[in-house]
Amino acid sequence: MKYAFFMMPLHLPTENPALAFQRDIDLINLADDLGYDEFFIGEHHSAGWETIASPEMVLAKASASAATIKLGTAVTSLPFHHPFNVAERFVLLDHLTRGRAILGVGPCGLPTDIQTYNIPPGDLNAMMQESTDIIVKLLESEDPIDYEGRYWTLREMGLQLRSYQRPRLKLATASVGSERSLDFAAKYEMLIFSLAGGGPPNAIPLADIWGRVEQAAQKHGTTMTRDDWRIVTYVHLADTREQAWADVEENIVRDVHQYFYTINTPMGWLTTPDQDPSDLTAQEIVDKRRWIIGTPDDAIDAIQALIDETGGFGGLMISTHEWVAQQKINYSLELFARYVMPHFRGHSADLRRAWERTKSDRTDGRIPRPGGMPDDMPSVHDHQSNTFVRR
């Protein structure tokens, strides 16, 4: 299983943006150091909280020090850009990162960005579809292409340099469980990001999503693999469940009530249609979204439940928030890397088995005492001589 991040980012509008950007880059480097696999950043242009307008610039800077982690967008809002420019920019990022770039695409999910660009909401999805078709043709074609579309027309346009990854760099998209988004992903063999808590009331249930993806792939003659499916949730870990909740509870409510209620409406967060938005609690938010707040063991149980429900997926994507001090964020990520990641990758299973065998061998008297020491003689290991010596 792979482990990824989704960063909007989300920063309070009252703070120094330069310092916030540096924390974002530091987080990418920490993720790289801890062995996480992928890091995705969103594109936003308005409202004052989600502050990265050009995620590929941040990813390019981070790639100079983050040596192995794959770097992508979640997502590039295609209606706001000419598709030729998008293709060129991500080809460049792919070469700068030696093949670690992933182009996440979408129509735009921030209402204030749609307002800023003054694009009719009904056109967004069609623009994304057309732009993606052009980008893929540019990435795959050795020669210039012509394209006559509803939104863009290309005449003899071709990339002077194609992506470092061949035949082309990987694409990705987010889905709230609609048939249309899964069909779109399957058409271009994309990575798929699905919410752990599901989407709107008419969304395809999480357990049924992969079956629909395979049906769409069969229709398009493409190949999809569960390795390319990411389940998105939020994770905060501490030494105890009580501590983890104490860390995040207050600011979960702050951001949902202040920011998300403002840019959208409360309806997507409420547990019942007639609930008073001011009454929504952190516990209700976490339960509905299937966020993971607790200990590493709680995270293991929650992820295993998702695996059992879905039949398996390729990776967990952790959304980033600044609900706690940076030191606690870093400690949570370290706990996850130390105990949760090796559990699902199988890296700690051999060690656990070896320890169980050792305990059994000691109980059964199969471990010899070195140097003929009696069983009741206390001993300590001398690391320099690699022998046991008496205390």
N, C-alpha and C positions, 0 to 999 in steps of 0.2 A: 504494500500500500504506500502511496505517495502522500506527502503532507505539504499543503500549500497555504498561502495567505491571500486574503482579499482585503486590500486597503482602499477605503474611499478617497482620501483619508478623511477623518472627522476630527477637526480641531476647533476649540472655542474661538470665536471671532474677537475675543478680547486680548489675545496673546500675540507675541512676536512671531510673525509668519516665518522669518528666516530660521529661527530656532526650531519651529515645528517641522520645517522641511529637513533640517539636520537630524532630528529624531527619527523621521521616516527613513532616511538613508541609513542611520545607525541600526534601525530595526532590521533592514534588509541584510546588513552585514552580520548581525547577531544570528538571524535565521540561517544564513549560510554557514556560520561557524558551528551551529548546533545540528547541522545535517538535514534541515528541511529542504524540500525539493524544488518548490516553485513560489514565486512572489508576483502577485498581480496588483496593479494600481488602476483606479478609476480615473476618468476624465470628467472634470466639472468646471463650470465657468461663472457660477453665480451663487447667491444666497449667503456667502461668507463663512460657511463651515467646512465645505469640501473644496480644498484650495489648490489642487494640482490641475492646471489647465492642459499641460502637456506631459502625460505620464512617461512617455518614451525618453524625455530629457532626464528625468529623475532616474529612470532605470539605467540609462547610459552612464550617468555619473556613478551609480552604485556598482555597476559592473566592473569598474576599475579596481575595486577592492573585494567585492563579493565574487569569488572565483568560480564557483561550481553551480550555484543555484540558477534555475531557469527563470527568466524575467518576462512578464507579459502584462497586457492591459485587460482590465475588467471593468468597463470595456471602453474601447474607442468609439465615440458616437459618430457613426459614419455619415449621417445626414449633414454634419457640420463641415465636411471636408471634401475636396475633390479626391476621388478614389486613386488617381495617379499619384498624388502627393502622399496619401496613406501608404501605398505600396512602396514608394521610394524610401520613406522614412523608416519603415520596418525592415526593409532589406538592409539599410545602413545599420540599424540596431542589431540585426542578425549577424552581420559581419563583425561589428564591434565586440559582440559577445561570443564570437566563434560558435554560432549555431545554437544559442540559448534563448532566442527571442520567440515569443508567442503573441500573435495578434488576436486579442479578444475583440469581438465586434458586437455592436448593439445599436438600437435606434435612438437611445437616450432615455434614461429613467428619472431624470431630475426635472420636475415641471418648470422650475425657474429658468433652466437652460433652454427649454423649448420656447418659453416666453422671450428670452433674450435673442434667440435667433429668428423668432417670428416665423416658424415653420408650422403649417397646419398639422395638428396632431395626427390627422388621418393619413398624412403622407409619410410619416416617419418610418413605418415598417417597410413600405414599398421602396423608399429611398435606400434603406439598409440592404434590402435584398438585391437591388440593382447595383449598388456600390460593391457589394461582396462579389457578385458575378464578374464585375470588371476587374477587381483586384486579383481574383483567382486566375483569370485569363492572362493578366499581365505577369503574374508570378510564374505561370506555367509555359508561356509562349516564348520561344527564342526570337521571334520576329515581332515587329510592331503590329498592333491590332487596330481594327475598326470596330466601333461599337455605336449603335444608334439606340439610345434609350429614352425613357420618358424624362429623366432628370439630367443625364450627362450624355454628351456625344464625343466620341474619340475618333480622330482621323490619323492613322499612321503613327500611333503613340506606342512606344515600347520602352521597357526598362533597359538602360545601358548596362545595368548590373542586376542580376537576379540573386535570390537569397543564398546565404551560406549553406543552409539545409537544402538538400535535394530530395525529391524533385521540387519541393517548396517548403517554406516554413509552415508550422502548424497554426491553424486558426482555432478560436474558441468562442463560445457564446454562453450567455446566461439564459436560463429558462425558468419560468414560474409554473411550468407544467402544462403549457398549452400545446395542442397538436401542431400548430403552425411552427412554434419555435423548435420542437423536436424534429420536425420534417426539415427545417432549415439546417439544423446541425448535421443531420444524417446526409444531406445532399453534398456537403463539403467535408465530411469526415472530421468534424470538429471535436475538441474537448467540450464537454457539457457541464455547466455549473447548475446544480439543483439545490433548492432550499431544503434543509432538513425538516423544517416545519411545514413544508408544503406551500402552495400558492393560494390564490383566491378560491372561493367556494366551488367554482366550476373547473378547477385544475385537475389534471390527471393525478391520481394518488401516487405517492412515491413508490409504492410497491409495484405499480403497473408501468412505470415510466420506461424501463429498459425494454419491455416487450414492444412498446410503441416505437421506440427507436429502431429496433431490429426490423419492424414492419416497414418503416420509412426507408431504411437502408436497402431493403430488398426492392422497394419500388424504384429507387434511384440507381440501383446496381452498384452500390458502394459497400464498404466494409466498416462496421463499427465494432469497437471492443470495449468491454467494461473498464479496461484500464484507463480509458479516456473520460470516465465519468467521475466528477467531483461532487461531493455532498458538502454544502456550505452551512456552517453554524458558527456560534461564538463559543470560545472556551476560556475559562479563567480557573486556574488551579492554585491551591494553597495546601499547607500541611494538614489542615482540617477543613471539613465542609463549612463549619461555622465561620472560620476565618475568610474563606473564599466569598461567602455571601456578604459578610461585613465589609469586605473590600469594595464590592461593586453595586450593592443594592441601591444606594442613594442616587448614584449618577446614572444608572440605567433609567430610572424614573425621570431624572433631569433631562436627558437627551431625547427620550421618547416624547415627553410632555412638551418640551420647549421647541425642539428642532423638527422632529418628524411629524408632529401634529401640525406644524406651520407649513411645511413644504408640501405635504399631501393632505390627508384628512385623518382623523382618529379611527375611522371605520376599519382599516386594515389591521389595527392593533387590538381592538376590543374583543372580548371573549363572547359577548352576545350583542346583537344589534341595538338593544335598548340600554346597554350599560352606560353610565355616566363616565365620560372620558377622564374626568378628574379623579375617579375612583380606581383607575387601572393601576395595579400594583406590579412591582418587579417580579414577584413570583408568577403572576399571571402571564406576564410578557415572556419570561423564560420558559414556562411550560408550553405555551402556544408555539414558540419559535424553536423549541427543542434545543435551546442553548445548554451548554454543559458548564455548571458551576459546582466545584467541589474539589475532590482529591484526584490523584492519578487513577486510583481504582474506580472512582465514579466515572471518569472519562472512558476507561476501558469497557465498563459495563454499557455505557451509552453508545459507544461506537459499535460494540458487538450487537446491540439491539438493532442498530441501523443496518448492519450487514445481514442479520437474520431476516429483517423485513424486506430488504431489496433483493436479496439473493447475491449480493456482493457488488462492490464498486471499486474504482481504481484509486481514489484518494479522498482525504478529508481536507476541506478548505476552511481555514479559520479566519473569520472577519476580525478586523482590528478596531478597537475603540480605546479611548483614553479615559476610562472610568476609574483608574487607580494610578498611583504614582508609577513612574517608569521602572523603578527598581522592582516593584511587584509584578509588572507586566513581564519583565525579563525573567523573574523567578518562575512565573507560571509557564513560560515557554521552555525554560530549562527543565522543570518537572515533567512537562509533556515529552521532551526529547529524551530524558533519562529513563522514564518508566513506561510511557504509553507507546511511543514509536517502536522501541525494540520488541514490545509484546506482540504487536501485529506483524512485524517484519521477521519474527522468529529469532532475533539475535540474542535474546535473553533465555530462550527455552533450553538451550544446551547447558548454560551455566546453572539453571535451576535443577536440571536433571543431575548434573555432576554433583551438586551440593546434596541432593537427596540421596544419591548413592553413597557419598562420603558419610553422611549421618547414619545410614543403614549399616555401612561397613564398620563404623565405630561401635554401634550397638551390638553387632554380631561378633565383635572381636577380631575382625579381619585386618585391621590396620596395625602393623607392627610398631612397637616402641623402639625408636632408634637407640643404639649404643647399649642395649641391654638394660635400660632403665626400668624399674618396676612401674606397674600401671598407676600406682598412687603417687609417683614422684612428679611434682610440678616442673614444668619445663617451659622454655622460651626459645624461639628460633633466633639463632645468630645469623643475620643476613650476610655478613661479610664472609664467614667461613662456610655458609650454607649447611650448618649443623645445628642440632639442638644442644643447648648447654643448660646445666642446672642453675636455678635462680640463686 
